[in-house]
Amino acid sequence: MMQVILFEPEIPPNTGSIARLCAATRTRLHLIEPLGFSLDDRYLKRAGLDYWPSVDLDVWPDWQAFIQARPELRLIFTSARQGQPYHRFSFKPGDGLVFGPETRGCPLEILDQYPDQIVNIPIWGAVRSLNLSTAVGVVLYEALRQTGGLETG
């Protein structure tokens, strides 16, 4: 089973939409604090609709706590500026797909530890990056496609 990890997410509706996506795909969602909102936020709940009880959710106090608890998890990071195109990367069942905060992305000190495990979504023109919930959907569905996860629904 794929896992989605949101490192310090900032915008409640994005996280709510991602939670809904995770419920729809039976994908575990990890939130790494600090969060830019409260889990009781009405915008977060509205975006996730009534699917929150179906979300397999873990909340971690910080990156170190998450890493120490999940040492076996192969982490695949996303970046708007580096890495190989997501559709050329070979995903494996159970990968952890890591997405950084909306305004700054994953910290370089973390990305530098995983240089061969970074993917990006090609974009053209004046757009700097995609919305976080869109990016999670694109990468998650490609990972599921490659690993046969779409057939297990």
Secondary structure per residue as TSV (DSSP state, phi and psi in degrees):
chain	resnum	aa	ss	phi	psi
A	1	M	-	360.0	128.5
A	2	M	-	-66.0	158.1
A	3	Q	E	-133.8	141.7
A	4	V	E	-109.3	129.8
A	5	I	E	-119.2	119.9
A	6	L	E	-102.8	112.5
A	7	F	E	-85.9	111.3
A	8	E	S	49.7	53.7
A	9	P	-	-61.8	149.5
A	10	E	-	-114.7	-27.4
A	11	I	-	-112.5	114.1
A	12	P	H	-54.6	-45.9
A	13	P	H	-62.5	-33.0
A	14	N	H	-62.8	-48.2
A	15	T	H	-64.4	-38.0
A	16	G	H	-62.4	-42.9
A	17	S	H	-65.4	-39.0
A	18	I	H	-67.5	-38.4
A	19	A	H	-60.9	-42.1
A	20	R	H	-62.2	-43.5
A	21	L	H	-59.8	-44.3
A	22	C	H	-63.5	-39.8
A	23	A	H	-62.9	-40.6
A	24	A	H	-68.6	-27.6
A	25	T	H	-108.6	4.9
A	26	R	T	53.9	47.1
A	27	T	-	-108.7	129.5
A	28	R	E	-67.1	139.4
A	29	L	E	-115.2	126.6
A	30	H	E	-112.3	130.9
A	31	L	E	-111.9	125.1
A	32	I	E	-101.1	118.8
A	33	E	S	-75.9	158.5
A	34	P	S	-77.8	144.7
A	35	L	-	-94.1	152.1
A	36	G	S	-85.6	17.4
A	37	F	S	-164.6	171.2
A	38	S	-	-93.1	146.7
A	39	L	T	-66.4	-10.9
A	40	D	T	-91.2	0.4
A	41	D	-	-56.3	132.7
A	42	R	H	-68.1	-31.3
A	43	Y	H	-70.7	-36.1
A	44	L	H	-62.5	-48.4
A	45	K	H	-65.9	-38.9
A	46	R	H	-63.6	-43.6
A	47	A	H	-66.7	-33.1
A	48	G	H	-84.4	-7.4
A	49	L	G	51.5	-140.3
A	50	D	G	-96.0	21.9
A	51	Y	G	-90.7	-5.6
A	52	W	G	-54.5	-38.9
A	53	P	G	-63.2	-19.7
A	54	S	G	-91.6	-1.4
A	55	V	-	-87.2	126.2
A	56	D	-	-83.5	94.9
A	57	L	E	-115.0	133.8
A	58	D	E	-125.6	136.1
A	59	V	E	-117.0	129.9
A	60	W	E	-115.2	141.4
A	61	P	S	-68.7	-23.8
A	62	D	S	-169.7	174.3
A	63	W	H	-61.8	-43.0
A	64	Q	H	-60.8	-42.9
A	65	A	H	-61.3	-41.8
A	66	F	H	-63.4	-51.6
A	67	I	H	-60.1	-42.9
A	68	Q	H	-65.9	-33.0
A	69	A	H	-81.9	-20.2
A	70	R	-	-127.8	51.1
A	71	P	T	-65.0	-23.0
A	72	E	T	-81.8	-12.0
A	73	L	-	-77.3	123.2
A	74	R	-	-77.9	122.5
A	75	L	E	-99.6	131.3
A	76	I	E	-117.3	120.2
A	77	F	E	-98.4	151.2
A	78	T	E	-111.6	145.9
A	79	S	-	-148.8	143.6
A	80	A	S	-79.5	-16.2
A	81	R	S	-115.5	-18.3
A	82	Q	S	-143.0	175.3
A	83	G	S	94.2	176.9
A	84	Q	E	-95.4	156.1
A	85	P	E	-56.6	136.6
A	86	Y	G	-55.9	-33.3
A	87	H	G	-77.3	-8.8
A	88	R	G	-101.1	-5.7
A	89	F	S	-85.5	143.9
A	90	S	-	-95.5	101.0
A	91	F	-	-77.8	154.7
A	92	K	-	-124.6	150.8
A	93	P	T	-55.2	136.4
A	94	G	T	86.6	3.0
A	95	D	-	-59.3	149.7
A	96	G	E	-101.2	116.9
A	97	L	E	-95.2	113.2
A	98	V	E	-101.7	129.1
A	99	F	E	-124.4	131.5
A	100	G	-	-83.9	177.2
A	101	P	-	-63.2	150.3
A	102	E	T	-56.7	-38.4
A	103	T	T	-89.0	-14.3
A	104	R	T	-141.4	-9.0
A	105	G	-	72.0	-176.5
A	106	C	S	-67.9	139.7
A	107	P	-	-62.7	142.1
A	108	L	H	-59.8	-33.8
A	109	E	H	-65.0	-24.0
A	110	I	H	-85.2	-47.9
A	111	L	H	-57.3	-38.5
A	112	D	T	-61.8	-21.7
A	113	Q	T	-80.2	-13.3
A	114	Y	-	-133.5	54.4
A	115	P	T	-61.7	-26.6
A	116	D	T	-95.1	6.2
A	117	Q	S	-123.9	40.4
A	118	I	E	-122.1	131.6
A	119	V	E	-124.2	159.2
A	120	N	E	-135.9	163.1
A	121	I	-	-106.0	115.4
A	122	P	-	-59.2	134.0
A	123	I	-	-135.7	152.8
A	124	W	-	-125.7	161.2
A	125	G	T	82.2	-154.9
A	126	A	T	-81.6	-5.6
A	127	V	-	-74.7	127.6
A	128	R	-	-80.1	-35.3
A	129	S	-	-163.8	167.4
A	130	L	-	-94.7	161.0
A	131	N	-	-60.0	143.0
A	132	L	H	-57.0	-45.1
A	133	S	H	-66.7	-33.6
A	134	T	H	-65.3	-46.3
A	135	A	H	-60.9	-42.9
A	136	V	H	-61.5	-43.9
A	137	G	H	-60.7	-45.0
A	138	V	H	-61.2	-52.2
A	139	V	H	-69.9	-43.2
A	140	L	H	-60.8	-46.4
A	141	Y	H	-67.5	-32.7
A	142	E	H	-67.4	-43.0
A	143	A	H	-61.7	-42.6
A	144	L	H	-65.9	-39.9
A	145	R	H	-60.2	-47.9
A	146	Q	H	-64.8	-33.5
A	147	T	H	-99.3	6.1
A	148	G	T	80.1	8.7
A	149	G	G	-68.2	-19.4
A	150	L	G	-75.2	-22.2
A	151	E	G	-84.2	-11.5
A	152	T	G	-92.6	-4.6
A	153	G	-	-56.0	360.0
